Amino acid sequence: MSDQARNIAPMQACPRCGAKTRFGKACRAPAMRGKRRCRMHGGAKDSGAPRGNRNARKHGLFTASAVRERKQIEALLGEARKLLREMK
Protein backbone atom coordinates (compact mmCIF):
# COMPACT_ATOMS: atom_id res chain seq x y z
CA MET A 1 0.00 0.00 0.00
CA SER A 2 1.47 3.40 -0.94
CA ASP A 3 1.77 6.37 1.44
CA GLN A 4 -0.77 8.32 -0.58
CA ALA A 5 -3.46 5.64 -0.26
CA ARG A 6 -3.04 5.60 3.54
CA ASN A 7 -3.29 9.40 3.74
CA ILE A 8 -6.51 9.76 1.74
CA ALA A 9 -8.44 6.93 3.39
CA PRO A 10 -9.71 9.08 6.31
CA MET A 11 -10.69 11.80 3.84
CA GLN A 12 -12.70 9.34 1.76
CA ALA A 13 -14.37 7.86 4.84
CA CYS A 14 -15.60 11.19 6.30
CA PRO A 15 -19.19 12.33 5.74
CA ARG A 16 -19.93 14.45 2.69
CA CYS A 17 -21.62 17.83 2.48
CA GLY A 18 -25.40 17.56 2.12
CA ALA A 19 -25.79 20.64 -0.11
CA LYS A 20 -26.89 20.58 -3.73
CA THR A 21 -24.76 22.24 -6.35
CA ARG A 22 -26.04 24.51 -9.12
CA PHE A 23 -26.25 21.46 -11.34
CA GLY A 24 -28.57 19.69 -8.90
CA LYS A 25 -26.02 17.11 -7.82
CA ALA A 26 -24.73 16.55 -4.29
CA CYS A 27 -21.63 18.45 -3.20
CA ARG A 28 -18.71 16.04 -2.98
CA ALA A 29 -16.62 18.08 -0.52
CA PRO A 30 -16.15 16.71 2.99
CA ALA A 31 -18.37 18.15 5.71
CA MET A 32 -16.75 20.24 8.45
CA ARG A 33 -16.13 18.46 11.74
CA GLY A 34 -19.37 18.35 13.71
CA LYS A 35 -21.37 19.92 10.85
CA ARG A 36 -23.39 18.64 7.93
CA ARG A 37 -22.03 21.15 5.38
CA CYS A 38 -18.62 21.83 3.85
CA ARG A 39 -16.75 25.11 4.30
CA MET A 40 -18.18 26.42 1.03
CA HIS A 41 -21.80 25.73 1.93
CA GLY A 42 -21.99 27.17 5.42
CA GLY A 43 -20.09 24.74 7.62
CA ALA A 44 -17.31 27.19 8.47
CA LYS A 45 -17.51 29.37 11.57
CA ASP A 46 -19.43 32.64 11.08
CA SER A 47 -20.30 31.73 7.49
CA GLY A 48 -23.54 32.76 5.82
CA ALA A 49 -25.56 35.93 5.90
CA PRO A 50 -25.85 37.97 9.09
CA ARG A 51 -28.94 37.54 11.28
CA GLY A 52 -31.71 39.90 10.29
CA ASN A 53 -31.70 42.22 7.31
CA ARG A 54 -28.99 44.67 8.29
CA ASN A 55 -28.51 45.83 4.70
CA ALA A 56 -31.95 47.46 4.61
CA ARG A 57 -31.01 49.62 7.57
CA LYS A 58 -27.78 50.89 6.06
CA HIS A 59 -29.29 53.42 3.69
CA GLY A 60 -32.47 54.20 5.65
CA LEU A 61 -34.75 53.77 2.64
CA PHE A 62 -37.26 51.65 4.52
CA THR A 63 -37.29 53.33 7.91
CA ALA A 64 -40.76 54.30 9.15
CA SER A 65 -40.04 58.01 8.73
CA ALA A 66 -38.79 57.58 5.14
CA VAL A 67 -41.84 55.51 4.15
CA ARG A 68 -44.16 58.06 5.80
CA GLU A 69 -42.42 60.92 3.97
CA ARG A 70 -42.75 59.17 0.59
CA LYS A 71 -46.47 58.58 1.19
CA GLN A 72 -46.97 62.26 2.00
CA ILE A 73 -45.13 63.28 -1.18
CA GLU A 74 -47.24 60.86 -3.26
CA ALA A 75 -50.43 62.30 -1.74
CA LEU A 76 -49.26 65.86 -2.45
CA LEU A 77 -48.39 64.97 -6.06
CA GLY A 78 -51.78 63.30 -6.47
CA GLU A 79 -53.53 66.47 -5.28
CA ALA A 80 -51.41 68.59 -7.66
CA ARG A 81 -52.30 66.35 -10.61
CA LYS A 82 -55.98 66.50 -9.70
CA LEU A 83 -55.83 70.31 -9.52
CA LEU A 84 -54.09 70.47 -12.92
CA ARG A 85 -56.80 68.25 -14.46
CA GLU A 86 -59.53 70.51 -13.04
CA MET A 87 -57.82 73.61 -14.44
CA LYS A 88 -57.88 72.29 -18.01
N, C-alpha and C positions, 0 to 999 in steps of 0.2 A: 504494500500500500504506500503511495507516495505521500510526502508531507502536505501537499496541497489538498488531497482528498481528506486527510484527517482534519485540516483547518476549516473546511467548508461544511463538514457534516453538521455541526451545531447550528450553523446559519440555515441550512436546508431543513432542519428539524423544527425550527422555531415557527410560531404561528404567523400567518400572513395577514396583511391589512385587509379589512373587510369592505373597503371603499370600492366604488365602481369608477372606472376611468371614463373619459369622454367617449370612448368607443363602446362602452357598455360592458366591458369585460372587467373581471376582478383585478385589483391592483396586486402585483406580485411582490411588492416590497415587504420586508419583514415588519411586523408590528413592533411598536416601542415596548419596552419592558413594563408590564403591568397595564398596558393599554390595548385597545383593539384596532388602533389605526397606526399607520406609519408616520414618520416625521413630516411627510409632505401632505398628509390628509388630516392633520390635527392632533397627532399623538404627542408632538413635542410640547414642552412646557410653554405656557402663555401663547399658544398658537391659536389662530382663529380671530374672528372679529371681536371687538370689545363689547362688553355687556351694555345693552341699551343702545339707542341711536344717538351717539355723541356727535356725529357729523351734522345732524340737523340743527344742533344748537350752536355750531361754530359761527354760522353767518347770521343767525337770528331771523331768518326768513319766515319761520313758522312759529315764532313766539306769539303769545296771545295778543300782545299790543300791536305787532306787525299785521296780524290777520285782521284785527279790529280796524286798523287804519286803512287797509286795502278795501274793506267792505264799505267804509265811510266814503272813500274816494269813488268807488263804483256807484254808490247811491247818488253822490253829487253829480257825477258824469251823466247818469241816467236822467236826473232832473234837468240838466242842461240840454240834453238831446230832446227831451220832451218839450221844453220851452222853445227850442229852435224849430221843431215841427209845428208848433202852434203859431209861430210868427210867420210861417210861409203861407 
